[in-house]
Amino acid sequence: MDWRRIFEQSAVNGGFYDERDLVARVFRPVTDSWFQKRLDHVRHELKKEMIPQPTHNSKDH
């Protein structure tokens, strides 16, 4: 359905508008793009930085 028709048919513009007439669409985000892979990598690196690393004291050895 064309967006112009939705606004033309809206009650604000004096038309009849029934949301049940709209086509239901499911949004599926892109999952295998370069950006998504880069974002996953950056998040992984940030998590590694946030996890405290054990300190090595010379007295322990």
Jmol script that loads the backbone (N, CA, C; Angstrom):
load data "model"
ATOM      1  N   MET A   1       0.852  -1.177   0.000  1.00  0.00           N
ATOM      2  CA  MET A   1       0.000   0.000   0.000  1.00  0.00           C
ATOM      3  C   MET A   1       0.893   1.233   0.000  1.00  0.00           C
ATOM      4  N   ASP A   2       0.535   2.169  -0.772  1.00  0.00           N
ATOM      5  CA  ASP A   2       1.292   3.405  -0.886  1.00  0.00           C
ATOM      6  C   ASP A   2       1.064   4.268   0.356  1.00  0.00           C
ATOM      7  N   TRP A   3       2.127   4.835   0.909  1.00  0.00           N
ATOM      8  CA  TRP A   3       2.031   5.655   2.125  1.00  0.00           C
ATOM      9  C   TRP A   3       1.120   6.852   1.935  1.00  0.00           C
ATOM     10  N   ARG A   4       1.093   7.405   0.733  1.00  0.00           N
ATOM     11  CA  ARG A   4       0.212   8.559   0.491  1.00  0.00           C
ATOM     12  C   ARG A   4      -1.248   8.178   0.718  1.00  0.00           C
ATOM     13  N   ARG A   5      -1.615   6.964   0.312  1.00  0.00           N
ATOM     14  CA  ARG A   5      -3.000   6.523   0.508  1.00  0.00           C
ATOM     15  C   ARG A   5      -3.327   6.396   1.985  1.00  0.00           C
ATOM     16  N   ILE A   6      -2.366   5.960   2.778  1.00  0.00           N
ATOM     17  CA  ILE A   6      -2.597   5.832   4.222  1.00  0.00           C
ATOM     18  C   ILE A   6      -2.931   7.194   4.806  1.00  0.00           C
ATOM     19  N   PHE A   7      -2.143   8.223   4.432  1.00  0.00           N
ATOM     20  CA  PHE A   7      -2.397   9.557   4.971  1.00  0.00           C
ATOM     21  C   PHE A   7      -3.668  10.173   4.389  1.00  0.00           C
ATOM     22  N   GLU A   8      -3.945   9.909   3.122  1.00  0.00           N
ATOM     23  CA  GLU A   8      -5.164  10.416   2.516  1.00  0.00           C
ATOM     24  C   GLU A   8      -6.395   9.810   3.175  1.00  0.00           C
ATOM     25  N   GLN A   9      -6.306   8.562   3.578  1.00  0.00           N
ATOM     26  CA  GLN A   9      -7.442   7.865   4.162  1.00  0.00           C
ATOM     27  C   GLN A   9      -7.545   8.050   5.677  1.00  0.00           C
ATOM     28  N   SER A  10      -6.599   8.751   6.262  1.00  0.00           N
ATOM     29  CA  SER A  10      -6.615   8.893   7.714  1.00  0.00           C
ATOM     30  C   SER A  10      -7.798   9.746   8.161  1.00  0.00           C
ATOM     31  N   ALA A  11      -8.236   9.513   9.376  1.00  0.00           N
ATOM     32  CA  ALA A  11      -9.367  10.255   9.931  1.00  0.00           C
ATOM     33  C   ALA A  11      -9.062  11.751  10.025  1.00  0.00           C
ATOM     34  N   VAL A  12      -7.809  12.099  10.217  1.00  0.00           N
ATOM     35  CA  VAL A  12      -7.408  13.503  10.308  1.00  0.00           C
ATOM     36  C   VAL A  12      -7.724  14.229   9.003  1.00  0.00           C
ATOM     37  N   ASN A  13      -7.563  13.539   7.884  1.00  0.00           N
ATOM     38  CA  ASN A  13      -7.835  14.137   6.578  1.00  0.00           C
ATOM     39  C   ASN A  13      -9.272  13.881   6.119  1.00  0.00           C
ATOM     40  N   GLY A  14     -10.122  13.403   7.013  1.00  0.00           N
ATOM     41  CA  GLY A  14     -11.521  13.195   6.690  1.00  0.00           C
ATOM     42  C   GLY A  14     -11.809  11.883   5.972  1.00  0.00           C
ATOM     43  N   GLY A  15     -10.836  11.021   5.906  1.00  0.00           N
ATOM     44  CA  GLY A  15     -11.028   9.750   5.217  1.00  0.00           C
ATOM     45  C   GLY A  15     -11.285   8.619   6.186  1.00  0.00           C
ATOM     46  N   PHE A  16     -11.553   7.448   5.645  1.00  0.00           N
ATOM     47  CA  PHE A  16     -11.737   6.260   6.460  1.00  0.00           C
ATOM     48  C   PHE A  16     -10.422   5.519   6.542  1.00  0.00           C
ATOM     49  N   TYR A  17      -9.974   5.219   7.744  1.00  0.00           N
ATOM     50  CA  TYR A  17      -8.691   4.548   7.950  1.00  0.00           C
ATOM     51  C   TYR A  17      -8.910   3.344   8.853  1.00  0.00           C
ATOM     52  N   ASP A  18      -8.501   2.189   8.384  1.00  0.00           N
ATOM     53  CA  ASP A  18      -8.626   0.968   9.179  1.00  0.00           C
ATOM     54  C   ASP A  18      -7.271   0.271   9.177  1.00  0.00           C
ATOM     55  N   GLU A  19      -6.605   0.268  10.344  1.00  0.00           N
ATOM     56  CA  GLU A  19      -5.249  -0.315  10.413  1.00  0.00           C
ATOM     57  C   GLU A  19      -5.234  -1.795  10.083  1.00  0.00           C
ATOM     58  N   ARG A  20      -6.371  -2.464  10.129  1.00  0.00           N
ATOM     59  CA  ARG A  20      -6.423  -3.885   9.791  1.00  0.00           C
ATOM     60  C   ARG A  20      -6.151  -4.110   8.296  1.00  0.00           C
ATOM     61  N   ASP A  21      -6.298  -3.058   7.495  1.00  0.00           N
ATOM     62  CA  ASP A  21      -6.036  -3.172   6.061  1.00  0.00           C
ATOM     63  C   ASP A  21      -4.542  -3.145   5.730  1.00  0.00           C
ATOM     64  N   LEU A  22      -3.733  -2.754   6.702  1.00  0.00           N
ATOM     65  CA  LEU A  22      -2.293  -2.683   6.454  1.00  0.00           C
ATOM     66  C   LEU A  22      -1.700  -4.074   6.357  1.00  0.00           C
ATOM     67  N   VAL A  23      -0.710  -4.210   5.506  1.00  0.00           N
ATOM     68  CA  VAL A  23      -0.021  -5.485   5.347  1.00  0.00           C
ATOM     69  C   VAL A  23       0.986  -5.638   6.486  1.00  0.00           C
ATOM     70  N   ALA A  24       0.908  -6.743   7.199  1.00  0.00           N
ATOM     71  CA  ALA A  24       1.856  -6.994   8.286  1.00  0.00           C
ATOM     72  C   ALA A  24       3.199  -7.391   7.688  1.00  0.00           C
ATOM     73  N   ARG A  25       4.250  -6.760   8.156  1.00  0.00           N
ATOM     74  CA  ARG A  25       5.591  -7.070   7.675  1.00  0.00           C
ATOM     75  C   ARG A  25       6.496  -7.361   8.854  1.00  0.00           C
ATOM     76  N   VAL A  26       7.307  -8.350   8.692  1.00  0.00           N
ATOM     77  CA  VAL A  26       8.241  -8.730   9.744  1.00  0.00           C
ATOM     78  C   VAL A  26       9.600  -8.137   9.401  1.00  0.00           C
ATOM     79  N   PHE A  27      10.179  -7.425  10.357  1.00  0.00           N
ATOM     80  CA  PHE A  27      11.498  -6.833  10.149  1.00  0.00           C
ATOM     81  C   PHE A  27      12.557  -7.858  10.519  1.00  0.00           C
ATOM     82  N   ARG A  28      13.420  -8.151   9.583  1.00  0.00           N
ATOM     83  CA  ARG A  28      14.540  -9.056   9.838  1.00  0.00           C
ATOM     84  C   ARG A  28      15.838  -8.278   9.641  1.00  0.00           C
ATOM     85  N   PRO A  29      16.544  -8.008  10.726  1.00  0.00           N
ATOM     86  CA  PRO A  29      17.781  -7.245  10.587  1.00  0.00           C
ATOM     87  C   PRO A  29      18.839  -8.033   9.829  1.00  0.00           C
ATOM     88  N   VAL A  30      19.709  -7.305   9.170  1.00  0.00           N
ATOM     89  CA  VAL A  30      20.814  -7.918   8.448  1.00  0.00           C
ATOM     90  C   VAL A  30      21.758  -8.531   9.462  1.00  0.00           C
ATOM     91  N   THR A  31      22.175  -9.767   9.236  1.00  0.00           N
ATOM     92  CA  THR A  31      23.010 -10.432  10.234  1.00  0.00           C
ATOM     93  C   THR A  31      24.400 -10.792   9.724  1.00  0.00           C
ATOM     94  N   ASP A  32      24.613 -10.813   8.446  1.00  0.00           N
ATOM     95  CA  ASP A  32      25.902 -11.284   7.938  1.00  0.00           C
ATOM     96  C   ASP A  32      26.638 -10.220   7.127  1.00  0.00           C
ATOM     97  N   SER A  33      26.428  -8.968   7.485  1.00  0.00           N
ATOM     98  CA  SER A  33      27.084  -7.883   6.758  1.00  0.00           C
ATOM     99  C   SER A  33      28.461  -7.603   7.364  1.00  0.00           C
ATOM    100  N   TRP A  34      29.262  -6.847   6.641  1.00  0.00           N
ATOM    101  CA  TRP A  34      30.577  -6.457   7.150  1.00  0.00           C
ATOM    102  C   TRP A  34      30.399  -5.682   8.450  1.00  0.00           C
ATOM    103  N   PHE A  35      29.420  -4.786   8.478  1.00  0.00           N
ATOM    104  CA  PHE A  35      29.199  -3.971   9.665  1.00  0.00           C
ATOM    105  C   PHE A  35      28.869  -4.837  10.876  1.00  0.00           C
ATOM    106  N   GLN A  36      27.990  -5.817  10.716  1.00  0.00           N
ATOM    107  CA  GLN A  36      27.627  -6.681  11.831  1.00  0.00           C
ATOM    108  C   GLN A  36      28.821  -7.490  12.319  1.00  0.00           C
ATOM    109  N   LYS A  37      29.630  -7.984  11.395  1.00  0.00           N
ATOM    110  CA  LYS A  37      30.829  -8.736  11.789  1.00  0.00           C
ATOM    111  C   LYS A  37      31.802  -7.842  12.546  1.00  0.00           C
ATOM    112  N   ARG A  38      31.975  -6.610  12.067  1.00  0.00           N
ATOM    113  CA  ARG A  38      32.876  -5.666  12.724  1.00  0.00           C
ATOM    114  C   ARG A  38      32.352  -5.315  14.119  1.00  0.00           C
ATOM    115  N   LEU A  39      31.055  -5.094  14.234  1.00  0.00           N
ATOM    116  CA  LEU A  39      30.449  -4.780  15.516  1.00  0.00           C
ATOM    117  C   LEU A  39      30.645  -5.931  16.503  1.00  0.00           C
ATOM    118  N   ASP A  40      30.451  -7.152  16.059  1.00  0.00           N
ATOM    119  CA  ASP A  40      30.679  -8.313  16.918  1.00  0.00           C
ATOM    120  C   ASP A  40      32.128  -8.380  17.384  1.00  0.00           C
ATOM    121  N   HIS A  41      33.050  -8.103  16.472  1.00  0.00           N
ATOM    122  CA  HIS A  41      34.475  -8.123  16.809  1.00  0.00           C
ATOM    123  C   HIS A  41      34.803  -7.054  17.858  1.00  0.00           C
ATOM    124  N   VAL A  42      34.305  -5.848  17.644  1.00  0.00           N
ATOM    125  CA  VAL A  42      34.582  -4.754  18.576  1.00  0.00           C
ATOM    126  C   VAL A  42      33.991  -5.064  19.952  1.00  0.00           C
ATOM    127  N   ARG A  43      32.783  -5.583  19.975  1.00  0.00           N
ATOM    128  CA  ARG A  43      32.175  -5.945  21.255  1.00  0.00           C
ATOM    129  C   ARG A  43      32.982  -7.025  21.964  1.00  0.00           C
ATOM    130  N   HIS A  44      33.463  -8.003  21.212  1.00  0.00           N
ATOM    131  CA  HIS A  44      34.273  -9.066  21.794  1.00  0.00           C
ATOM    132  C   HIS A  44      35.552  -8.491  22.394  1.00  0.00           C
ATOM    133  N   GLU A  45      36.205  -7.588  21.675  1.00  0.00           N
ATOM    134  CA  GLU A  45      37.438  -6.972  22.179  1.00  0.00           C
ATOM    135  C   GLU A  45      37.167  -6.136  23.424  1.00  0.00           C
ATOM    136  N   LEU A  46      36.057  -5.427  23.445  1.00  0.00           N
ATOM    137  CA  LEU A  46      35.724  -4.621  24.622  1.00  0.00           C
ATOM    138  C   LEU A  46      35.473  -5.498  25.840  1.00  0.00           C
ATOM    139  N   LYS A  47      34.824  -6.625  25.627  1.00  0.00           N
ATOM    140  CA  LYS A  47      34.596  -7.545  26.745  1.00  0.00           C
ATOM    141  C   LYS A  47      35.911  -8.052  27.302  1.00  0.00           C
ATOM    142  N   LYS A  48      36.859  -8.347  26.416  1.00  0.00           N
ATOM    143  CA  LYS A  48      38.172  -8.824  26.882  1.00  0.00           C
ATOM    144  C   LYS A  48      38.857  -7.768  27.727  1.00  0.00           C
ATOM    145  N   GLU A  49      38.699  -6.502  27.366  1.00  0.00           N
ATOM    146  CA  GLU A  49      39.318  -5.418  28.130  1.00  0.00           C
ATOM    147  C   GLU A  49      38.651  -5.244  29.490  1.00  0.00           C
ATOM    148  N   MET A  50      37.376  -5.549  29.571  1.00  0.00           N
ATOM    149  CA  MET A  50      36.647  -5.339  30.815  1.00  0.00           C
ATOM    150  C   MET A  50      36.859  -6.464  31.824  1.00  0.00           C
ATOM    151  N   ILE A  51      37.251  -7.642  31.375  1.00  0.00           N
ATOM    152  CA  ILE A  51      37.484  -8.767  32.274  1.00  0.00           C
ATOM    153  C   ILE A  51      38.855  -8.573  32.922  1.00  0.00           C
ATOM    154  N   PRO A  52      38.903  -8.537  34.245  1.00  0.00           N
ATOM    155  CA  PRO A  52      40.204  -8.334  34.906  1.00  0.00           C
ATOM    156  C   PRO A  52      41.142  -9.512  34.635  1.00  0.00           C
ATOM    157  N   GLN A  53      42.333  -9.172  34.241  1.00  0.00           N
ATOM    158  CA  GLN A  53      43.353 -10.195  33.975  1.00  0.00           C
ATOM    159  C   GLN A  53      44.103 -10.479  35.277  1.00  0.00           C
ATOM    160  N   PRO A  54      44.450 -11.729  35.520  1.00  0.00           N
ATOM    161  CA  PRO A  54      45.220 -12.035  36.730  1.00  0.00           C
ATOM    162  C   PRO A  54      46.606 -11.374  36.668  1.00  0.00           C
ATOM    163  N   THR A  55      47.016 -10.873  37.800  1.00  0.00           N
ATOM    164  CA  THR A  55      48.344 -10.266  37.860  1.00  0.00           C
ATOM    165  C   THR A  55      49.360 -11.310  38.274  1.00  0.00           C
ATOM    166  N   HIS A  56      50.513 -11.232  37.671  1.00  0.00           N
ATOM    167  CA  HIS A  56      51.579 -12.180  37.975  1.00  0.00           C
ATOM    168  C   HIS A  56      52.609 -11.482  38.869  1.00  0.00           C
ATOM    169  N   ASN A  57      52.692 -11.932  40.111  1.00  0.00           N
ATOM    170  CA  ASN A  57      53.689 -11.396  41.028  1.00  0.00           C
ATOM    171  C   ASN A  57      54.918 -12.299  41.002  1.00  0.00           C
ATOM    172  N   SER A  58      56.068 -11.682  41.122  1.00  0.00           N
ATOM    173  CA  SER A  58      57.294 -12.463  41.114  1.00  0.00           C
ATOM    174  C   SER A  58      57.404 -13.361  42.343  1.00  0.00           C
ATOM    175  N   LYS A  59      56.724 -13.029  43.433  1.00  0.00           N
ATOM    176  CA  LYS A  59      56.784 -13.827  44.651  1.00  0.00           C
ATOM    177  C   LYS A  59      56.039 -15.158  44.497  1.00  0.00           C
ATOM    178  N   ASP A  60      55.064 -15.212  43.602  1.00  0.00           N
ATOM    179  CA  ASP A  60      54.276 -16.421  43.409  1.00  0.00           C
ATOM    180  C   ASP A  60      55.055 -17.510  42.699  1.00  0.00           C
ATOM    181  N   HIS A  61      56.091 -17.201  41.995  1.00  0.00           N
ATOM    182  CA  HIS A  61      56.818 -18.187  41.186  1.00  0.00           C
ATOM    183  C   HIS A  61      57.962 -18.764  41.940  1.00  0.00           C
TER     184      HIS A  61
END
end "model"
wireframe off; spacefill off
backbone 0.3
color backbone group
